[in-house]
Amino acid sequence: MIVLTVDQRGSTYAADRVPEVLAELAELTRGRDGVVVPFERTVGDEVQGILAAGRAGAGLAVDLSLHLLRDQGWSIGIGVGSVEGPLPSVSREARGYAFYRARDAVERAKTRGRGTSIAVEGPPPGAPDLRAAGNTESGNTEPRSTEPDTTASDTEPPDLAAEVEALLRLLAAIRARRTPHGWEVADTLASLADKPGRQRIVAQSLQVSEQAVSQRVRAALWQEEEAVRPVVVRLLAELSGSVGPDLVDAPGSADQPAARPADGPA
């Protein structure tokens, strides 16, 4: 599964914005597939939600992360891994590798500048919750093998989490440099169906020339962002598909310690 942990930046000296962001997240996720456990406050100024493995959850994770990064007031950690079942109604009562990785990710994200404060953690090679190579039980996506490919010159498996993180930070950096005029055009384009003539409609809506709209689109790198977003979604879906099963049984012993397990081989 995919866990998003979102922490407010500079909260020591700022008002509590958690109710505000929870309302935004509820609106953004309404009617969309991919939500497993809705976003709730976990502790202090932090919120967390659980999203499904596969394209629906990955697409939602990318959309929500970029929306929050635009605000520049949040640090975001994305953790991919298994979750102990049965699932509780609120994420703060859940446990599993996805939560531990989301925690590690958000702590790394906090060290980064505003607008690009995001990090992604997935299962390392040999992690206990990695799906066996070729097992596509979930039916969501075809995971890459976690074993080295001895027929290739590069014998290291791809680090999908690092790839997703790098692309998300690139998109966030592009968006952080976008001007108000650029956002005006980008937001209007995003509200329209993808069909010929959109820029003409935007020009009419904003009462500017089509040439001005075209110039703003180029300056905002909007088409480049639109081209990269599905690539990020595909990679995150592939990463989430490498974990399995999504839900694992909680330890059976009532007195079993709740210590965090090792994430990978000893």
C-alpha positions as CSV (number, residue, x, y, z in Angstrom):
1,M,0.0,0.0,0.0
2,I,0.9,3.7,-0.2
3,V,1.0,5.8,3.0
4,L,1.2,9.6,2.9
5,T,2.5,11.3,6.0
6,V,2.1,15.1,5.8
7,D,3.7,17.4,8.4
8,Q,3.2,21.2,8.8
9,R,6.3,23.2,8.3
10,G,7.2,25.9,10.9
11,S,4.2,24.9,13.1
12,T,6.0,26.1,16.2
13,Y,5.5,29.7,15.2
14,A,2.3,29.3,13.0
15,A,-1.3,28.6,13.5
16,D,-2.6,25.0,13.4
17,R,-3.5,24.4,9.7
18,V,-4.4,20.7,10.1
19,P,-8.2,21.3,9.9
20,E,-7.7,23.4,6.8
21,V,-5.6,20.7,5.0
22,L,-7.9,17.9,6.1
23,A,-10.8,19.7,4.4
24,E,-8.8,20.2,1.2
25,L,-7.7,16.5,1.2
26,A,-11.3,15.4,1.7
27,E,-12.4,17.5,-1.2
28,L,-9.6,16.4,-3.5
29,T,-10.3,12.7,-2.8
30,R,-14.1,12.8,-3.0
31,G,-15.3,10.5,-5.6
32,R,-11.9,9.2,-6.6
33,D,-10.7,5.6,-6.4
34,G,-7.6,4.7,-4.4
35,V,-8.4,5.8,-0.8
36,V,-8.2,2.9,1.6
37,V,-8.2,4.9,4.9
38,P,-9.1,8.6,4.8
39,F,-6.7,11.3,6.0
40,E,-6.8,12.1,9.7
41,R,-4.7,13.9,12.2
42,T,-2.2,11.5,13.7
43,V,-0.4,13.6,16.3
44,G,0.3,17.3,16.6
45,D,0.4,19.0,13.3
46,E,0.7,15.8,11.2
47,V,-1.9,14.1,9.0
48,Q,-1.8,10.7,7.4
49,G,-3.8,8.6,5.0
50,I,-3.6,5.1,3.3
51,L,-3.9,4.7,-0.4
52,A,-4.2,1.6,-2.5
53,A,-1.4,0.0,-4.4
54,G,-1.7,0.3,-8.2
55,R,-2.5,3.2,-10.6
56,A,-5.5,4.6,-8.7
57,G,-3.6,5.0,-5.4
58,A,-0.4,6.1,-7.2
59,G,-2.3,8.8,-9.2
60,L,-3.9,10.1,-6.1
61,A,-0.6,10.2,-4.2
62,V,1.0,12.2,-7.0
63,D,-1.9,14.6,-7.3
64,L,-2.2,15.2,-3.5
65,S,1.6,15.6,-3.1
66,L,1.9,18.2,-5.8
67,H,-1.1,20.1,-4.5
68,L,0.4,20.3,-1.0
69,L,3.8,21.2,-2.3
70,R,2.4,24.1,-4.2
71,D,1.3,25.6,-0.8
72,Q,5.0,25.3,0.4
73,G,3.7,24.8,4.0
74,W,4.0,21.0,4.2
75,S,6.6,18.3,4.3
76,I,5.5,15.1,2.6
77,G,6.7,11.5,3.1
78,I,5.5,8.7,0.9
79,G,6.0,5.2,2.2
80,V,5.3,2.0,0.2
81,G,5.0,-1.3,1.8
82,S,2.8,-3.8,3.5
83,V,0.3,-2.9,6.2
84,E,-0.8,-5.1,9.1
85,G,-4.4,-6.2,8.9
86,P,-7.2,-5.9,9.7
87,L,-7.2,-2.3,8.7
88,P,-8.5,0.2,11.4
89,S,-10.9,3.0,10.6
90,V,-8.1,5.6,11.3
91,S,-4.6,5.4,10.1
92,R,-3.0,6.3,13.4
93,E,-4.0,2.9,14.7
94,A,-2.4,1.0,11.8
95,R,1.1,-0.5,11.6
96,G,3.3,-1.9,8.9
97,Y,6.3,-1.3,6.8
98,A,4.5,1.4,4.7
99,F,4.1,3.5,7.9
100,Y,7.8,3.1,9.0
101,R,8.9,4.1,5.5
102,A,6.6,7.1,5.4
103,R,8.0,8.2,8.7
104,D,11.6,7.9,7.4
105,A,10.5,9.8,4.3
106,V,8.8,12.7,6.0
107,E,11.8,13.2,8.3
108,R,14.1,13.4,5.2
109,A,11.6,15.8,3.5
110,K,11.8,18.2,6.5
111,T,15.4,18.8,5.7
112,R,14.6,20.2,2.2
113,G,13.6,23.6,1.1
114,R,10.0,24.9,0.8
115,G,8.2,23.7,-2.3
116,T,10.4,20.6,-2.8
117,S,10.1,19.1,0.7
118,I,9.1,15.5,-0.4
119,A,10.7,12.1,0.0
120,V,9.8,8.6,-1.0
121,E,10.8,5.3,0.7
122,G,10.1,1.8,-0.7
123,P,11.2,-1.7,0.1
124,P,15.0,-2.2,-0.3
125,P,16.3,-5.3,-1.9
126,G,15.7,-8.3,0.4
127,A,12.9,-6.5,2.4
128,P,10.5,-9.0,4.0
129,D,7.4,-7.5,2.3
130,L,8.7,-7.7,-1.3
131,R,6.5,-9.7,-3.6
132,A,8.2,-12.7,-5.2
133,A,9.4,-12.0,-8.7
134,G,6.6,-12.6,-11.3
135,N,3.8,-12.7,-8.7
136,T,1.1,-10.3,-9.8
137,E,-1.5,-11.4,-7.4
138,S,-2.8,-7.9,-6.9
139,G,-3.6,-7.4,-10.6
140,N,-2.7,-3.7,-10.4
141,T,0.6,-3.6,-12.2
142,E,3.6,-5.7,-13.3
143,P,6.4,-5.2,-10.8
144,R,10.0,-5.3,-11.9
145,S,12.0,-8.2,-10.6
146,T,14.0,-7.4,-7.5
147,E,16.7,-9.9,-8.5
148,P,19.7,-8.7,-10.5
149,D,19.5,-9.2,-14.2
150,T,22.6,-11.2,-15.1
151,T,22.0,-10.7,-18.8
152,A,22.3,-7.0,-18.6
153,S,25.4,-4.9,-18.2
154,D,23.9,-3.2,-15.1
155,T,23.3,-5.9,-12.5
156,E,21.7,-3.6,-9.9
157,P,17.9,-3.5,-9.7
158,P,16.3,-0.1,-10.4
159,D,15.6,2.0,-7.3
160,L,12.1,2.9,-8.1
161,A,11.6,4.9,-4.9
162,A,14.6,7.2,-5.8
163,E,13.2,7.6,-9.3
164,V,9.8,8.6,-8.1
165,E,11.3,11.0,-5.6
166,A,13.6,12.6,-8.1
167,L,10.7,13.2,-10.6
168,L,8.4,14.5,-7.9
169,R,11.1,17.0,-6.7
170,L,11.7,18.1,-10.3
171,L,8.0,18.7,-10.9
172,A,7.8,20.5,-7.5
173,A,10.7,22.8,-8.5
174,I,9.1,23.6,-11.8
175,R,5.8,24.5,-10.1
176,A,7.6,26.5,-7.3
177,R,9.0,28.8,-10.0
178,R,5.8,29.4,-11.8
179,T,4.5,32.9,-11.8
180,P,0.9,33.9,-10.8
181,H,0.2,34.5,-14.6
182,G,1.5,31.0,-15.3
183,W,-0.7,29.5,-12.6
184,E,-3.7,31.3,-13.9
185,V,-3.2,29.7,-17.3
186,A,-2.2,26.3,-15.9
187,D,-5.2,26.1,-13.5
188,T,-7.6,27.1,-16.3
189,L,-6.2,24.5,-18.7
190,A,-6.4,21.8,-16.0
191,S,-10.1,22.6,-15.5
192,L,-10.9,21.9,-19.2
193,A,-11.2,18.6,-21.1
194,D,-8.1,17.6,-23.1
195,K,-9.2,18.5,-26.6
196,P,-8.1,20.8,-29.4
197,G,-9.0,24.5,-28.8
198,R,-8.3,24.6,-25.1
199,Q,-5.9,27.5,-25.4
200,R,-8.5,29.5,-27.3
201,I,-11.0,28.9,-24.5
202,V,-8.4,29.9,-21.9
203,A,-7.7,33.1,-23.8
204,Q,-11.4,34.0,-23.9
205,S,-11.8,33.1,-20.2
206,L,-8.8,35.3,-19.1
207,Q,-9.6,38.0,-21.7
208,V,-6.1,37.8,-23.2
209,S,-4.8,36.9,-26.7
210,E,-4.1,33.3,-27.7
211,Q,-0.5,34.4,-28.2
212,A,-0.3,35.5,-24.6
213,V,-1.7,32.2,-23.4
214,S,0.8,30.3,-25.5
215,Q,3.7,32.4,-24.1
216,R,2.5,31.7,-20.5
217,V,2.2,28.0,-21.2
218,R,5.8,27.8,-22.4
219,A,7.1,29.9,-19.6
220,A,5.2,27.8,-17.0
221,L,6.5,24.5,-18.5
222,W,2.9,23.3,-18.3
223,Q,3.2,20.8,-21.2
224,E,6.4,19.4,-19.8
225,E,4.7,18.8,-16.4
226,E,1.7,17.2,-18.1
227,A,4.1,14.8,-19.9
228,V,6.0,13.8,-16.8
229,R,3.1,13.3,-14.4
230,P,1.9,10.0,-15.9
231,V,5.5,8.7,-15.8
232,V,5.7,9.3,-12.1
233,V,2.3,7.6,-11.6
234,R,3.4,4.6,-13.5
235,L,6.7,4.3,-11.6
236,L,4.9,4.7,-8.2
237,A,2.3,2.1,-9.2
238,E,5.1,-0.3,-10.2
239,L,6.8,0.3,-6.9
240,S,3.6,-0.3,-4.9
241,G,3.0,-3.5,-7.0
242,S,6.4,-4.9,-5.9
243,V,5.0,-5.3,-2.4
244,G,2.8,-8.1,-1.4
245,P,0.5,-9.0,0.0
246,D,-0.8,-5.5,0.7
247,L,-2.2,-6.6,4.1
248,V,-0.3,-9.0,6.4
249,D,-1.5,-10.6,9.5
250,A,-0.6,-8.8,12.7
251,P,1.6,-10.7,15.2
252,G,-0.5,-13.4,16.8
253,S,0.9,-13.1,20.3
254,A,-0.7,-10.5,22.5
255,D,2.5,-9.9,24.4
256,Q,4.7,-9.7,21.2
257,P,6.8,-6.5,21.3
258,A,5.7,-3.7,19.1
259,A,9.2,-2.8,18.1
260,R,9.9,-1.8,14.5
261,P,11.1,-4.8,12.4
262,A,14.3,-4.7,10.4
263,D,13.7,-3.4,6.9
264,G,15.8,-5.6,4.8
265,P,18.4,-8.4,5.3
266,A,20.6,-8.5,8.3
